[in-house]
Amino acid sequence: MLPTHFKHLPSCRTLFGCGIFIFTLILSGCSTFSSKPNASKVTQFKQDTSVGTEDISIAAVGLVDVPYRFGGNTPKGGFDCSGLIVYVYNKAAGIKLPRTIQLMSTKGKSVEDQPPAPGDLVFFNTTGEKYSHAGIYVGQGRFVHAPSAGGTVRLDYITAPYWAAKFTEARRIAP
């Protein structure tokens, strides 16, 4: 059953909506810098050692359309769901995760008492096991995952009827 904090999110998938989402993600990473940065901002940035969950989301969205491959764990060779997650977390945040969904489900902390945030892992029961599929939540009710053979890494709504019925939990790995 999908948590109540997802109920306000749209349940339909449209190319237009996906395009706007990706465009927004790209623009959110853009900024301009003066040749003389504000010293206090530079100092504050250097002291911040937390992992940027935005980087995790952007890296995940950047892999949409990479082919699915069972056991795959690289953009060139393709991804399965756990290979995608391991790759993104390692490349974007330097976080090493176990290779299986079951072991990933023991990492971090459950966020059942609040909405998931970009970069959180979302887990699904697609085979009768509580943790049989997973993806990376990227915001706006969407997650990136590698769902099945013959397909590609894709962006889906967590509120779509199929995924909402299979949702198990969200876990926060990055601080």
PAMAR-54332 format. One record per atom (N, C-alpha, C): atom name; x, y, z; residue number from 1. Coordinates in pm, 1 decimal, always signed. Layout:
// PAMAR-54332
<site "CA",<X,Y,Z>,NUM>
...
***
This chain:
// PAMAR-54332
<site "N",<+84.6,-118.5,+0.0>,1>
<site "CA",<+0.0,+0.0,+0.0>,1>
<site "C",<+88.1,+123.3,+0.0>,1>
<site "N",<+56.8,+218.5,-84.0>,2>
<site "CA",<+134.7,+340.2,-97.9>,2>
<site "C",<+106.9,+433.5,+18.9>,2>
<site "N",<+211.3,+491.9,+79.9>,3>
<site "CA",<+190.6,+583.6,+191.7>,3>
<site "C",<+103.2,+701.5,+150.6>,3>
<site "N",<+34.5,+759.5,+248.8>,4>
<site "CA",<-58.3,+868.8,+221.1>,4>
<site "C",<+11.0,+991.7,+166.6>,4>
<site "N",<+139.5,+1012.5,+195.8>,5>
<site "CA",<+205.7,+1132.6,+145.6>,5>
<site "C",<+230.8,+1126.6,-5.3>,5>
<site "N",<+196.0,+1016.5,-72.3>,6>
<site "CA",<+205.5,+1008.3,-217.5>,6>
<site "C",<+71.9,+1037.0,-284.9>,6>
<site "N",<-36.0,+1044.7,-208.5>,7>
<site "CA",<-169.3,+1052.8,-266.5>,7>
<site "C",<-190.0,+1177.1,-352.7>,7>
<site "N",<-118.3,+1285.8,-324.5>,8>
<site "CA",<-135.7,+1409.5,-400.4>,8>
<site "C",<-60.5,+1409.3,-532.7>,8>
<site "N",<+22.6,+1310.6,-556.9>,9>
<site "CA",<+104.5,+1307.8,-677.6>,9>
<site "C",<+25.6,+1252.5,-795.9>,9>
<site "N",<+59.6,+1298.8,-917.1>,10>
<site "CA",<-12.9,+1249.8,-1035.1>,10>
<site "C",<+13.6,+1102.1,-1058.8>,10>
<site "N",<-82.8,+1034.8,-1117.4>,11>
<site "CA",<-66.1,+892.0,-1140.9>,11>
<site "C",<-44.3,+858.6,-1287.9>,11>
<site "N",<-52.8,+954.5,-1378.3>,12>
<site "CA",<-33.5,+925.1,-1519.9>,12>
<site "C",<+108.4,+958.2,-1562.3>,12>
<site "N",<+156.7,+880.5,-1662.1>,13>
<site "CA",<+289.7,+905.2,-1718.2>,13>
<site "C",<+271.6,+973.5,-1852.4>,13>
<site "N",<+340.2,+1083.7,-1871.1>,14>
<site "CA",<+336.8,+1148.6,-2001.4>,14>
<site "C",<+476.7,+1185.9,-2042.1>,14>
<site "N",<+500.9,+1183.0,-2169.5>,15>
<site "CA",<+631.9,+1225.8,-2219.2>,15>
<site "C",<+655.0,+1372.2,-2188.1>,15>
<site "N",<+549.1,+1450.4,-2197.1>,16>
<site "CA",<+561.3,+1592.3,-2168.2>,16>
<site "C",<+603.9,+1614.9,-2023.3>,16>
<site "N",<+539.8,+1543.0,-1931.1>,17>
<site "CA",<+573.6,+1556.4,-1789.1>,17>
<site "C",<+715.9,+1513.0,-1760.4>,17>
<site "N",<+758.6,+1403.3,-1821.3>,18>
<site "CA",<+896.0,+1356.0,-1803.8>,18>
<site "C",<+994.4,+1456.6,-1859.4>,18>
<site "N",<+958.9,+1514.6,-1975.7>,19>
<site "CA",<+1047.1,+1614.1,-2036.8>,19>
<site "C",<+1063.1,+1736.0,-1948.1>,19>
<site "N",<+953.4,+1783.5,-1890.4>,20>
<site "CA",<+960.4,+1898.7,-1800.8>,20>
<site "C",<+1044.0,+1863.9,-1678.3>,20>
<site "N",<+1025.5,+1744.7,-1623.4>,21>
<site "CA",<+1101.5,+1703.7,-1505.3>,21>
<site "C",<+1251.0,+1702.6,-1533.6>,21>
<site "N",<+1290.6,+1642.5,-1645.2>,22>
<site "CA",<+1432.4,+1634.7,-1679.9>,22>
<site "C",<+1486.9,+1774.6,-1707.2>,22>
<site "N",<+1409.6,+1857.8,-1776.8>,23>
<site "CA",<+1451.6,+1994.9,-1803.4>,23>
<site "C",<+1472.8,+2069.9,-1671.8>,23>
<site "N",<+1381.5,+2052.6,-1575.4>,24>
<site "CA",<+1393.5,+2117.8,-1445.1>,24>
<site "C",<+1518.2,+2068.9,-1371.9>,24>
<site "N",<+1544.3,+1939.2,-1375.4>,25>
<site "CA",<+1665.0,+1887.1,-1310.7>,25>
<site "C",<+1790.7,+1947.1,-1371.3>,25>
<site "N",<+1792.6,+1958.0,-1503.0>,26>
<site "CA",<+1909.7,+2014.7,-1569.7>,26>
<site "C",<+1927.5,+2160.1,-1528.8>,26>
<site "N",<+1819.1,+2237.3,-1531.6>,27>
<site "CA",<+1828.6,+2378.2,-1494.0>,27>
<site "C",<+1865.1,+2398.0,-1347.9>,27>
<site "N",<+1820.9,+2307.9,-1261.6>,28>
<site "CA",<+1850.8,+2324.2,-1119.2>,28>
<site "C",<+1999.9,+2310.7,-1091.5>,28>
<site "N",<+2072.1,+2246.3,-1181.1>,29>
<site "CA",<+2216.5,+2232.6,-1162.7>,29>
<site "C",<+2293.7,+2347.3,-1222.5>,29>
<site "N",<+2225.9,+2435.5,-1296.0>,30>
<site "CA",<+2293.7,+2546.5,-1362.2>,30>
<site "C",<+2299.9,+2666.4,-1269.7>,30>
<site "N",<+2410.3,+2734.9,-1274.0>,31>
<site "CA",<+2423.8,+2860.2,-1200.4>,31>
<site "C",<+2541.2,+2935.6,-1258.7>,31>
<site "N",<+2552.9,+3060.0,-1218.6>,32>
<site "CA",<+2665.9,+3139.9,-1264.4>,32>
<site "C",<+2748.2,+3178.8,-1144.8>,32>
<site "N",<+2875.5,+3197.8,-1166.9>,33>
<site "CA",<+2966.3,+3235.1,-1060.2>,33>
<site "C",<+3040.8,+3360.5,-1101.8>,33>
<site "N",<+3058.6,+3451.7,-1009.0>,34>
<site "CA",<+3140.8,+3568.1,-1037.5>,34>
<site "C",<+3286.4,+3526.7,-1027.0>,34>
<site "N",<+3375.2,+3608.4,-1081.9>,35>
<site "CA",<+3516.9,+3573.6,-1077.1>,35>
<site "C",<+3572.7,+3584.0,-935.5>,35>
<site "N",<+3503.6,+3657.6,-846.7>,36>
<site "CA",<+3546.1,+3669.3,-707.8>,36>
<site "C",<+3434.6,+3618.5,-618.6>,36>
<site "N",<+3435.6,+3489.4,-584.7>,37>
<site "CA",<+3326.8,+3434.4,-503.6>,37>
<site "C",<+3325.4,+3491.8,-362.8>,37>
<site "N",<+3208.5,+3492.1,-304.0>,38>
<site "CA",<+3192.1,+3536.4,-166.6>,38>
<site "C",<+3268.8,+3439.9,-76.3>,38>
<site "N",<+3363.1,+3491.7,+0.4>,39>
<site "CA",<+3451.5,+3407.7,+82.7>,39>
<site "C",<+3372.9,+3323.2,+181.9>,39>
<site "N",<+3266.5,+3380.3,+242.4>,40>
<site "CA",<+3192.2,+3303.3,+341.7>,40>
<site "C",<+3119.5,+3185.7,+276.9>,40>
<site "N",<+3070.3,+3202.8,+154.3>,41>
<site "CA",<+3003.4,+3093.4,+85.3>,41>
<site "C",<+3101.7,+2983.5,+48.7>,41>
<site "N",<+3221.6,+3021.2,+6.2>,42>
<site "CA",<+3322.9,+2922.6,-28.9>,42>
<site "C",<+3363.2,+2844.5,+95.4>,42>
<site "N",<+3383.2,+2911.6,+207.2>,43>
<site "CA",<+3419.6,+2845.2,+331.8>,43>
<site "C",<+3309.2,+2750.2,+375.0>,43>
<site "N",<+3185.1,+2795.9,+367.2>,44>
<site "CA",<+3072.0,+2711.7,+406.5>,44>
<site "C",<+3065.5,+2587.0,+318.6>,44>
<site "N",<+3087.0,+2603.5,+189.4>,45>
<site "CA",<+3083.1,+2489.6,+98.4>,45>
<site "C",<+3191.8,+2389.3,+131.7>,45>
<site "N",<+3311.4,+2435.4,+159.1>,46>
<site "CA",<+3422.2,+2345.3,+188.8>,46>
<site "C",<+3399.8,+2269.9,+319.5>,46>
<site "N",<+3326.9,+2329.2,+412.3>,47>
<site "CA",<+3303.7,+2262.6,+540.2>,47>
<site "C",<+3190.9,+2160.3,+532.2>,47>
<site "N",<+3106.5,+2171.1,+432.5>,48>
<site "CA",<+2994.0,+2079.4,+419.2>,48>
<site "C",<+3043.1,+1948.2,+359.0>,48>
<site "N",<+3043.5,+1841.7,+440.0>,49>
<site "CA",<+3093.3,+1713.2,+392.4>,49>
<site "C",<+2980.9,+1613.4,+365.9>,49>
<site "N",<+2855.1,+1658.3,+375.0>,50>
<site "CA",<+2744.2,+1565.1,+350.8>,50>
<site "C",<+2734.8,+1533.0,+201.7>,50>
<site "N",<+2681.8,+1417.5,+173.7>,51>
<site "CA",<+2665.9,+1373.1,+36.4>,51>
<site "C",<+2549.2,+1448.4,-26.1>,51>
<site "N",<+2566.1,+1496.8,-148.1>,52>
<site "CA",<+2459.6,+1567.8,-218.0>,52>
<site "C",<+2360.7,+1470.6,-279.9>,52>
<site "N",<+2242.0,+1460.0,-222.3>,53>
<site "CA",<+2143.0,+1368.5,-277.5>,53>
<site "C",<+2096.6,+1414.8,-414.9>,53>
<site "N",<+2110.1,+1542.9,-442.2>,54>
<site "CA",<+2077.5,+1594.3,-574.6>,54>
<site "C",<+2167.1,+1528.4,-679.7>,54>
<site "N",<+2294.9,+1507.7,-646.1>,55>
<site "CA",<+2387.6,+1441.6,-737.9>,55>
<site "C",<+2343.0,+1298.4,-767.6>,55>
<site "N",<+2291.3,+1231.0,-667.1>,56>
<site "CA",<+2242.9,+1094.1,-685.9>,56>
<site "C",<+2124.9,+1094.1,-782.0>,56>
<site "N",<+2031.1,+1185.1,-762.4>,57>
<site "CA",<+1913.6,+1193.1,-849.7>,57>
<site "C",<+1952.0,+1226.8,-993.3>,57>
<site "N",<+2039.6,+1323.6,-1010.0>,58>
<site "CA",<+2081.2,+1364.7,-1144.1>,58>
<site "C",<+2153.7,+1250.6,-1214.8>,58>
<site "N",<+2241.1,+1181.5,-1142.2>,59>
<site "CA",<+2313.2,+1068.1,-1201.7>,59>
<site "C",<+2215.5,+958.8,-1244.2>,59>
<site "N",<+2114.7,+933.0,-1162.5>,60>
<site "CA",<+2015.6,+829.2,-1195.6>,60>
<site "C",<+1936.3,+867.4,-1319.9>,60>
<site "N",<+1887.8,+990.3,-1324.9>,61>
<site "CA",<+1809.4,+1035.3,-1440.0>,61>
<site "C",<+1895.3,+1032.2,-1566.8>,61>
<site "N",<+2023.3,+1059.8,-1552.9>,62>
<site "CA",<+2113.6,+1056.7,-1667.8>,62>
<site "C",<+2131.6,+919.2,-1728.5>,62>
<site "N",<+2090.0,+815.1,-1659.3>,63>
<site "CA",<+2104.5,+677.8,-1710.3>,63>
<site "C",<+1976.0,+621.9,-1771.7>,63>
<site "N",<+1870.9,+704.3,-1776.1>,64>
<site "CA",<+1746.2,+662.1,-1838.4>,64>
<site "C",<+1775.1,+623.1,-1984.1>,64>
<site "N",<+1717.0,+516.2,-2027.8>,65>
<site "CA",<+1729.1,+457.9,-2162.4>,65>
<site "C",<+1850.3,+366.7,-2180.7>,65>
<site "N",<+1934.2,+348.6,-2077.4>,66>
<site "CA",<+2040.0,+248.5,-2086.8>,66>
<site "C",<+1971.6,+111.9,-2086.5>,66>
<site "N",<+2013.5,+19.5,-2170.1>,67>
<site "CA",<+1946.9,-110.9,-2176.7>,67>
<site "C",<+1954.2,-189.7,-2045.3>,67>
<site "N",<+1848.8,-268.1,-2021.2>,68>
<site "CA",<+1847.8,-361.2,-1909.0>,68>
<site "C",<+1934.4,-481.5,-1946.3>,68>
<site "N",<+2011.8,-528.3,-1848.6>,69>
<site "CA",<+2084.4,-653.8,-1866.0>,69>
<site "C",<+2096.1,-719.5,-1730.4>,69>
<site "N",<+2048.8,-842.1,-1718.9>,70>
<site "CA",<+2056.9,-916.5,-1593.7>,70>
<site "C",<+2203.2,-923.4,-1550.9>,70>
<site "N",<+2232.2,-883.3,-1427.8>,71>
<site "CA",<+2368.5,-882.9,-1376.0>,71>
<site "C",<+2449.2,-762.8,-1420.2>,71>
<site "N",<+2388.3,-673.8,-1499.6>,72>
<site "CA",<+2460.8,-557.7,-1551.9>,72>
<site "C",<+2485.4,-452.0,-1446.4>,72>
<site "N",<+2602.5,-387.6,-1457.1>,73>
<site "CA",<+2635.5,-285.4,-1357.7>,73>
<site "C",<+2715.9,-168.6,-1415.0>,73>
<site "N",<+2708.8,-147.4,-1547.5>,74>
<site "CA",<+2775.4,-32.7,-1609.9>,74>
<site "C",<+2686.0,+23.9,-1719.4>,74>
<site "N",<+2702.9,+152.3,-1750.9>,75>
<site "CA",<+2623.4,+209.9,-1860.0>,75>
<site "C",<+2652.9,+141.6,-1993.5>,75>
<site "N",<+2775.7,+103.3,-2015.9>,76>
<site "CA",<+2813.1,+39.5,-2142.5>,76>
<site "C",<+2755.8,-102.3,-2153.1>,76>
<site "N",<+2756.1,-176.3,-2043.2>,77>
<site "CA",<+2708.2,-314.6,-2044.6>,77>
<site "C",<+2562.6,-330.1,-2009.1>,77>
<site "N",<+2497.7,-224.8,-1961.5>,78>
<site "CA",<+2358.9,-232.1,-1920.4>,78>
<site "C",<+2346.3,-252.8,-1769.9>,78>
<site "N",<+2223.2,-242.5,-1719.4>,79>
<site "CA",<+2198.1,-251.0,-1575.6>,79>
<site "C",<+2081.2,-342.6,-1544.4>,79>
<site "N",<+2090.5,-409.1,-1429.3>,80>
<site "CA",<+1970.5,-461.6,-1365.6>,80>
<site "C",<+1941.9,-364.7,-1251.2>,80>
<site "N",<+1836.1,-387.5,-1175.2>,81>
<site "CA",<+1796.5,-285.2,-1077.3>,81>
<site "C",<+1901.8,-261.3,-969.6>,81>
<site "N",<+1960.5,-366.4,-916.0>,82>
<site "CA",<+2060.7,-345.8,-810.5>,82>
<site "C",<+2192.0,-293.3,-868.0>,82>
<site "N",<+2227.7,-335.6,-988.5>,83>
<site "CA",<+2349.0,-284.2,-1052.3>,83>
<site "C",<+2340.3,-134.7,-1077.1>,83>
<site "N",<+2222.9,-88.0,-1116.4>,84>
<site "CA",<+2200.8,+55.2,-1137.5>,84>
<site "C",<+2222.2,+132.1,-1007.8>,84>
<site "N",<+2163.7,+83.9,-899.9>,85>
<site "CA",<+2174.3,+152.6,-770.8>,85>
<site "C",<+2318.4,+154.9,-721.5>,85>
<site "N",<+2386.1,+41.4,-727.1>,86>
<site "CA",<+2525.9,+33.9,-682.8>,86>
<site "C",<+2611.4,+131.4,-763.4>,86>
<site "N",<+2591.6,+133.2,-894.5>,87>
<site "CA",<+2669.3,+221.2,-982.3>,87>
<site "C",<+2645.1,+368.8,-947.9>,87>
<site "N",<+2519.1,+409.3,-939.0>,88>
<site "CA",<+2485.2,+549.7,-914.0>,88>
<site "C",<+2538.0,+596.1,-778.5>,88>
<site "N",<+2514.0,+519.0,-674.4>,89>
<site "CA",<+2560.2,+560.4,-541.6>,89>
<site "C",<+2712.1,+569.1,-535.2>,89>
<site "N",<+2781.4,+477.4,-599.2>,90>
<site "CA",<+2927.4,+479.5,-597.6>,90>
<site "C",<+2981.4,+598.8,-676.3>,90>
<site "N",<+2930.2,+620.1,-796.8>,91>
<site "CA",<+2980.4,+728.0,-883.1>,91>
<site "C",<+2939.7,+866.7,-833.5>,91>
<site "N",<+2815.8,+882.0,-790.6>,92>
<site "CA",<+2766.0,+1014.6,-753.4>,92>
<site "C",<+2797.4,+1053.8,-609.8>,92>
<site "N",<+2810.0,+956.1,-520.5>,93>
<site "CA",<+2826.0,+989.1,-379.2>,93>
<site "C",<+2941.2,+916.7,-311.3>,93>
<site "N",<+3008.0,+826.5,-381.3>,94>
<site "CA",<+3118.3,+752.4,-320.5>,94>
<site "C",<+3072.3,+653.6,-214.9>,94>
<site "N",<+2944.9,+615.4,-220.6>,95>
<site "CA",<+2888.5,+521.2,-123.6>,95>
<site "C",<+2887.3,+382.2,-185.3>,95>
<site "N",<+2948.1,+287.4,-115.9>,96>
<site "CA",<+2952.2,+148.4,-163.0>,96>
<site "C",<+2834.1,+73.9,-100.7>,96>
<site "N",<+2749.4,+18.8,-185.4>,97>
<site "CA",<+2634.0,-57.5,-138.9>,97>
<site "C",<+2650.9,-204.0,-177.3>,97>
<site "N",<+2586.0,-293.6,-102.5>,98>
<site "CA",<+2589.4,-435.1,-141.1>,98>
<site "C",<+2519.4,-455.0,-275.2>,98>
<site "N",<+2545.9,-563.6,-341.0>,99>
<site "CA",<+2496.9,-587.4,-477.2>,99>
<site "C",<+2354.0,-640.3,-482.9>,99>
<site "N",<+2300.4,-691.8,-372.9>,100>
<site "CA",<+2164.9,-747.2,-379.1>,100>
<site "C",<+2063.2,-654.2,-313.5>,100>
<site "N",<+1941.2,-660.9,-363.4>,101>
<site "CA",<+1831.8,-580.0,-309.4>,101>
<site "C",<+1807.1,-614.8,-162.6>,101>
<site "N",<+1810.7,-743.8,-128.7>,102>
<site "CA",<+1785.4,-785.3,+9.0>,102>
<site "C",<+1887.8,-721.8,+105.1>,102>
<site "N",<+2015.2,-721.8,+68.1>,103>
<site "CA",<+2117.1,-660.4,+154.6>,103>
<site "C",<+2104.8,-508.3,+156.1>,103>
<site "N",<+2068.6,-448.2,+43.1>,104>
<site "CA",<+2048.2,-302.8,+40.1>,104>
<site "C",<+1937.2,-261.7,+136.5>,104>
<site "N",<+1836.9,-347.3,+149.7>,105>
<site "CA",<+1722.0,-313.8,+234.6>,105>
<site "C",<+1758.3,-306.9,+382.5>,105>
<site "N",<+1878.6,-346.4,+419.1>,106>
<site "CA",<+1922.9,-338.9,+558.7>,106>
<site "C",<+2008.1,-214.9,+584.0>,106>
<site "N",<+2036.8,-138.2,+480.5>,107>
<site "CA",<+2123.0,-20.2,+493.0>,107>
<site "C",<+2039.6,+105.2,+515.6>,107>
<site "N",<+2101.6,+204.1,+575.3>,108>
<site "CA",<+2034.2,+330.7,+599.0>,108>
<site "C",<+1921.1,+316.4,+698.1>,108>
<site "N",<+1821.8,+406.1,+684.8>,109>
<site "CA",<+1706.8,+400.7,+775.9>,109>
<site "C",<+1577.3,+415.8,+697.4>,109>
<site "N",<+1473.3,+353.6,+747.6>,110>
<site "CA",<+1342.7,+362.0,+685.0>,110>
<site "C",<+1288.8,+504.0,+699.0>,110>
<site "N",<+1220.0,+551.3,+597.2>,111>
<site "CA",<+1160.1,+685.3,+603.1>,111>
<site "C",<+1007.5,+675.8,+599.2>,111>
<site "N",<+954.6,+571.6,+662.2>,112>
<site "CA",<+810.0,+548.8,+658.7>,112>
<site "C",<+730.9,+659.9,+725.6>,112>
<site "N",<+792.9,+737.3,+814.0>,113>
<site "CA",<+722.0,+843.4,+885.0>,113>
<site "C",<+726.3,+976.6,+810.4>,113>
<site "N",<+785.8,+980.0,+692.5>,114>
<site "CA",<+794.4,+1103.2,+614.6>,114>
<site "C",<+802.1,+1068.1,+465.4>,114>
<site "N",<+777.6,+1166.7,+379.5>,115>
<site "CA",<+787.9,+1137.5,+236.1>,115>
<site "C",<+932.6,+1108.8,+197.3>,115>
<site "N",<+954.3,+1025.7,+97.5>,116>
<site "CA",<+1092.3,+1004.1,+53.6>,116>
<site "C",<+1148.0,+1131.4,-8.5>,116>
<site "N",<+1277.4,+1143.3,-3.3>,117>
<site "CA",<+1347.6,+1258.2,-60.9>,117>
<site "C",<+1429.4,+1209.9,-179.5>,117>
<site "N",<+1463.2,+1301.1,-269.7>,118>
<site "CA",<+1549.0,+1261.2,-380.9>,118>
<site "C",<+1674.5,+1190.6,-329.4>,118>
<site "N",<+1707.4,+1079.3,-394.2>,119>
<site "CA",<+1823.0,+999.7,-354.1>,119>
<site "C",<+1787.9,+881.6,-265.9>,119>
<site "N",<+1667.0,+879.1,-209.8>,120>
<site "CA",<+1625.8,+764.9,-127.2>,120>
<site "C",<+1603.1,+642.5,-215.9>,120>
<site "N",<+1626.7,+525.2,-158.9>,121>
<site "CA",<+1595.2,+401.3,-229.0>,121>
<site "C",<+1449.1,+367.2,-203.6>,121>
<site "N",<+1380.8,+320.1,-307.0>,122>
<site "CA",<+1242.5,+274.7,-293.0>,122>
<site "C",<+1238.9,+126.6,-330.2>,122>
<site "N",<+1170.8,+48.8,-245.7>,123>
<site "CA",<+1168.2,-96.6,-260.6>,123>
<site "C",<+1027.2,-144.1,-292.1>,123>
<site "N",<+1022.2,-254.6,-367.6>,124>
<site "CA",<+895.0,-310.1,-413.0>,124>
<site "C",<+896.0,-462.0,-400.6>,124>
<site "N",<+775.5,-517.0,-381.3>,125>
<site "CA",<+755.3,-661.5,-380.7>,125>
<site "C",<+694.5,-698.1,-515.0>,125>
<site "N",<+778.3,-744.4,-607.1>,126>
<site "CA",<+730.1,-779.4,-741.2>,126>
<site "C",<+726.8,-929.7,-765.8>,126>
<site "N",<+780.0,-1008.5,-670.1>,127>
<site "CA",<+787.1,-1154.1,-690.3>,127>
<site "C",<+734.0,-1234.2,-572.0>,127>
<site "N",<+675.1,-1166.1,-474.4>,128>
<site "CA",<+630.9,-1234.8,-353.6>,128>
<site "C",<+730.3,-1218.4,-239.3>,128>
<site "N",<+846.2,-1159.9,-267.5>,129>
<site "CA",<+944.2,-1128.0,-163.3>,129>
<site "C",<+934.3,-979.2,-132.3>,129>
<site "N",<+942.0,-944.0,-4.5>,130>
<site "CA",<+925.1,-805.6,+38.2>,130>
<site "C",<+1020.6,-711.2,-34.6>,130>
<site "N",<+1141.2,-756.8,-60.2>,131>
<site "CA",<+1241.9,-674.8,-127.5>,131>
<site "C",<+1290.5,-746.8,-252.9>,131>
<site "N",<+1216.4,-732.2,-362.1>,132>
<site "CA",<+1255.8,-800.1,-485.2>,132>
<site "C",<+1287.8,-703.3,-599.2>,132>
<site "N",<+1258.9,-576.0,-582.8>,133>
<site "CA",<+1291.4,-475.4,-684.2>,133>
<site "C",<+1315.2,-343.4,-612.1>,133>
<site "N",<+1399.5,-258.4,-671.1>,134>
<site "CA",<+1427.6,-129.1,-609.8>,134>
<site "C",<+1463.4,-26.7,-715.8>,134>
<site "N",<+1452.0,+99.4,-677.4>,135>
<site "CA",<+1490.0,+210.3,-763.3>,135>
<site "C",<+1535.4,+326.5,-678.3>,135>
<site "N",<+1567.1,+435.3,-743.8>,136>
<site "CA",<+1613.5,+556.9,-675.6>,136>
<site "C",<+1506.6,+663.7,-693.9>,136>
<site "N",<+1452.8,+712.3,-582.1>,137>
<site "CA",<+1352.5,+817.9,-586.1>,137>
<site "C",<+1421.0,+947.8,-628.4>,137>
<site "N",<+1362.0,+1018.7,-725.8>,138>
<site "CA",<+1425.5,+1141.3,-775.4>,138>
<site "C",<+1339.5,+1265.1,-753.4>,138>
<site "N",<+1226.9,+1251.9,-686.5>,139>
<site "CA",<+1140.4,+1365.6,-656.6>,139>
<site "C",<+1018.5,+1370.1,-747.6>,139>
<site "N",<+923.9,+1455.2,-711.8>,140>
<site "CA",<+801.0,+1473.6,-788.7>,140>
<site "C",<+724.9,+1343.4,-811.8>,140>
<site "N",<+737.3,+1250.0,-716.6>,141>
<site "CA",<+664.8,+1124.1,-727.3>,141>
<site "C",<+724.5,+1025.3,-825.1>,141>
<site "N",<+847.1,+1048.2,-866.9>,142>
<site "CA",<+909.5,+962.1,-968.7>,142>
<site "C",<+1032.4,+891.4,-915.2>,142>
<site "N",<+1061.1,+777.0,-975.6>,143>
<site "CA",<+1180.7,+702.4,-940.8>,143>
<site "C",<+1242.3,+645.2,-1067.5>,143>
<site "N",<+1374.2,+623.7,-1063.2>,144>
<site "CA",<+1448.5,+566.3,-1174.6>,144>
<site "C",<+1480.9,+423.2,-1137.1>,144>
<site "N",<+1461.6,+331.3,-1233.5>,145>
<site "CA",<+1488.4,+190.4,-1206.8>,145>
<site "C",<+1510.8,+116.0,-1337.1>,145>
<site "N",<+1565.8,-3.6,-1324.5>,146>
<site "CA",<+1586.9,-92.9,-1439.2>,146>
<site "C",<+1490.5,-210.3,-1420.3>,146>
<site "N",<+1371.6,-204.5,-1481.5>,147>
<site "CA",<+1266.5,-297.7,-1445.8>,147>
<site "C",<+1268.8,-437.8,-1503.7>,147>
<site "N",<+1309.5,-455.9,-1629.8>,148>
<site "CA",<+1292.9,-590.9,-1683.5>,148>
<site "C",<+1374.3,-616.4,-1809.4>,148>
<site "N",<+1395.9,-743.6,-1834.7>,149>
<site "CA",<+1467.2,-786.7,-1954.9>,149>
<site "C",<+1396.6,-732.7,-2078.5>,149>
<site "N",<+1474.7,-692.1,-2175.5>,150>
<site "CA",<+1419.1,-637.6,-2298.2>,150>
<site "C",<+1383.4,-490.8,-2288.3>,150>
<site "N",<+1392.2,-434.7,-2168.1>,151>
<site "CA",<+1357.9,-294.3,-2147.7>,151>
<site "C",<+1481.1,-208.0,-2129.5>,151>
<site "N",<+1458.3,-91.0,-2075.3>,152>
<site "CA",<+1566.2,+2.8,-2047.1>,152>
<site "C",<+1546.3,+63.1,-1909.2>,152>
<site "N",<+1650.7,+129.8,-1860.2>,153>
<site "CA",<+1637.9,+207.7,-1736.9>,153>
<site "C",<+1533.3,+314.9,-1767.0>,153>
<site "N",<+1439.5,+332.0,-1673.4>,154>
<site "CA",<+1334.0,+428.7,-1700.5>,154>
<site "C",<+1292.5,+505.2,-1575.9>,154>
<site "N",<+1216.3,+608.9,-1602.0>,155>
<site "CA",<+1162.1,+697.4,-1499.8>,155>
<site "C",<+1013.4,+667.4,-1491.0>,155>
<site "N",<+965.9,+627.2,-1372.9>,156>
<site "CA",<+824.5,+595.0,-1354.4>,156>
<site "C",<+768.8,+669.2,-1234.1>,156>
<site "N",<+635.7,+681.5,-1233.5>,157>
<site "CA",<+566.6,+737.3,-1116.7>,157>
<site "C",<+549.6,+627.6,-1012.9>,157>
<site "N",<+583.3,+659.9,-889.6>,158>
<site "CA",<+564.7,+564.3,-780.7>,158>
<site "C",<+415.4,+546.2,-751.6>,158>
<site "N",<+333.7,+641.0,-797.0>,159>
<site "CA",<+188.8,+634.9,-775.7>,159>
<site "C",<+115.2,+560.5,-886.2>,159>
<site "N",<+186.4,+517.2,-989.8>,160>
<site "CA",<+120.8,+437.0,-1094.7>,160>
<site "C",<+61.3,+313.8,-1026.9>,160>
<site "N",<-55.1,+269.7,-1068.3>,161>
<site "CA",<-122.1,+159.2,-998.6>,161>
<site "C",<-32.9,+36.9,-973.5>,161>
<site "N",<+43.7,-5.3,-1073.2>,162>
<site "CA",<+128.1,-123.1,-1054.5>,162>
<site "C",<+230.0,-100.5,-943.0>,162>
<site "N",<+303.7,+10.4,-947.8>,163>
<site "CA",<+409.1,+35.0,-849.0>,163>
<site "C",<+351.4,+66.9,-711.5>,163>
<site "N",<+241.3,+138.6,-706.7>,164>
<site "CA",<+178.3,+170.3,-577.8>,164>
<site "C",<+136.1,+42.1,-505.4>,164>
<site "N",<+84.4,-54.5,-579.9>,165>
<site "CA",<+40.5,-180.8,-519.8>,165>
<site "C",<+157.5,-265.9,-472.6>,165>
<site "N",<+274.1,-246.9,-529.8>,166>
<site "CA",<+392.0,-328.9,-498.2>,166>
<site "C",<+488.3,-260.7,-400.7>,166>
<site "N",<+465.0,-133.8,-368.3>,167>
<site "CA",<+556.7,-56.5,-283.5>,167>
<site "C",<+574.1,-120.9,-146.3>,167>
<site "N",<+700.8,-133.0,-101.7>,168>
<site "CA",<+732.2,-189.8,+29.2>,168>
<site "C",<+774.6,-80.1,+126.7>,168>
<site "N",<+879.9,-7.3,+91.8>,169>
<site "CA",<+925.9,+102.0,+177.2>,169>
<site "C",<+1030.4,+185.6,+104.9>,169>
<site "N",<+1060.9,+301.2,+164.7>,170>
<site "CA",<+1170.4,+385.4,+118.8>,170>
<site "C",<+1274.8,+389.5,+229.8>,170>
<site "N",<+1402.3,+391.4,+188.6>,171>
<site "CA",<+1511.6,+395.6,+285.5>,171>
<site "C",<+1608.4,+505.8,+247.6>,171>
<site "N",<+1653.1,+579.3,+347.2>,172>
<site "CA",<+1749.4,+687.6,+325.8>,172>
<site "C",<+1889.0,+634.5,+353.2>,172>
<site "N",<+1971.9,+635.1,+251.2>,173>
<site "CA",<+2109.1,+588.5,+262.4>,173>
<site "C",<+2202.1,+706.1,+284.1>,173>
<site "N",<+2187.6,+808.9,+198.7>,174>
<site "CA",<+2272.8,+927.3,+208.7>,174>
<site "C",<+2220.3,+1018.3,+318.4>,174>
<site "N",<+2310.1,+1086.0,+389.9>,175>
<site "CA",<+2265.9,+1176.2,+498.8>,175>
<site "C",<+2184.0,+1292.4,+449.2>,175>
***
